[in-house]
Amino acid sequence: MIRASKLKGIGLVDIDRAEKIGEVGEVFIDPEARQVAGFGVRRGQSFLGGDEMLLLPASAVRAIGPDAITVGGPAVGTPNETCVK
Protein backbone atom coordinates (compact mmCIF):
# COMPACT_ATOMS: atom_id res chain seq x y z
CA MET A 1 0.00 0.00 0.00
CA ILE A 2 1.24 3.48 -0.89
CA ARG A 3 0.43 6.53 1.23
CA ALA A 4 -1.35 9.36 -0.58
CA SER A 5 1.34 11.80 0.58
CA LYS A 6 3.95 9.79 -1.35
CA LEU A 7 2.02 10.28 -4.60
CA LYS A 8 2.18 14.09 -4.59
CA GLY A 9 4.67 15.36 -7.14
CA ILE A 10 4.94 12.08 -9.05
CA GLY A 11 4.56 12.33 -12.83
CA LEU A 12 1.51 11.09 -14.74
CA VAL A 13 2.05 9.54 -18.16
CA ASP A 14 -0.77 9.00 -20.66
CA ILE A 15 0.01 5.59 -22.16
CA ASP A 16 -2.39 6.16 -25.09
CA ARG A 17 -0.46 9.24 -26.26
CA ALA A 18 2.92 8.27 -24.78
CA GLU A 19 3.41 11.65 -23.11
CA LYS A 20 3.63 13.16 -19.66
CA ILE A 21 0.42 15.02 -18.81
CA GLY A 22 1.55 16.56 -15.52
CA GLU A 23 2.27 15.77 -11.89
CA VAL A 24 0.03 14.80 -8.98
CA GLY A 25 -0.84 17.99 -7.11
CA GLU A 26 -3.67 16.63 -4.96
CA VAL A 27 -4.99 13.20 -4.04
CA PHE A 28 -8.75 12.97 -3.43
CA ILE A 29 -9.86 10.19 -1.08
CA ASP A 30 -13.32 8.60 -0.86
CA PRO A 31 -13.61 8.21 2.93
CA GLU A 32 -16.50 5.73 2.77
CA ALA A 33 -14.77 3.41 0.32
CA ARG A 34 -11.36 4.12 1.91
CA GLN A 35 -9.68 4.44 -1.47
CA VAL A 36 -8.40 7.06 -3.90
CA ALA A 37 -11.25 8.73 -5.81
CA GLY A 38 -9.10 10.82 -8.12
CA PHE A 39 -6.17 13.15 -8.62
CA GLY A 40 -5.64 16.84 -9.17
CA VAL A 41 -3.03 16.96 -11.92
CA ARG A 42 -0.74 20.03 -12.07
CA ARG A 43 -0.09 21.00 -15.66
CA GLY A 44 2.30 23.92 -15.30
CA GLN A 45 1.69 27.64 -15.11
CA SER A 46 -1.64 29.12 -16.16
CA PHE A 47 -2.14 32.46 -17.87
CA LEU A 48 -2.71 34.12 -14.48
CA GLY A 49 0.44 32.67 -12.91
CA GLY A 50 -0.92 29.78 -10.84
CA ASP A 51 -0.72 26.08 -11.64
CA GLU A 52 -3.43 24.70 -13.91
CA MET A 53 -5.17 21.71 -12.37
CA LEU A 54 -6.85 18.90 -14.32
CA LEU A 55 -9.17 16.59 -12.39
CA LEU A 56 -8.52 12.92 -13.15
CA PRO A 57 -10.65 10.05 -11.81
CA ALA A 58 -8.93 7.05 -10.23
CA SER A 59 -10.53 4.85 -12.89
CA ALA A 60 -8.05 6.29 -15.42
CA VAL A 61 -5.06 4.84 -13.53
CA ARG A 62 -3.44 1.84 -15.21
CA ALA A 63 -0.42 1.35 -12.91
CA ILE A 64 1.47 3.09 -10.12
CA GLY A 65 5.23 2.78 -10.19
CA PRO A 66 8.09 4.31 -8.18
CA ASP A 67 8.69 7.10 -10.71
CA ALA A 68 5.35 7.62 -12.47
CA ILE A 69 1.67 6.78 -12.61
CA THR A 70 0.44 5.56 -15.98
CA VAL A 71 -3.07 6.57 -17.02
CA GLY A 72 -5.22 5.94 -20.06
CA GLY A 73 -8.68 5.80 -21.54
CA PRO A 74 -11.32 8.41 -22.30
CA ALA A 75 -11.26 9.84 -18.75
CA VAL A 76 -7.81 11.32 -19.45
CA GLY A 77 -9.27 13.69 -22.06
CA THR A 78 -7.33 15.85 -24.44
CA PRO A 79 -4.44 18.26 -23.77
CA ASN A 80 -6.62 21.28 -24.66
CA GLU A 81 -9.41 20.61 -22.14
CA THR A 82 -10.30 23.33 -19.68
CA CYS A 83 -8.53 23.00 -16.37
CA VAL A 84 -9.59 24.00 -12.90
CA LYS A 85 -7.70 26.99 -11.55
Secondary structure, DSSP 8 states (H G I E B T S, - for coil): ---HHHHTT-EEEETTTTEEEEEEEEEEEETTTTEEEEEEEEEEE-TTSSEEEEEEEGGGEEEE-SSEEEE-SGGG--TTS--B-
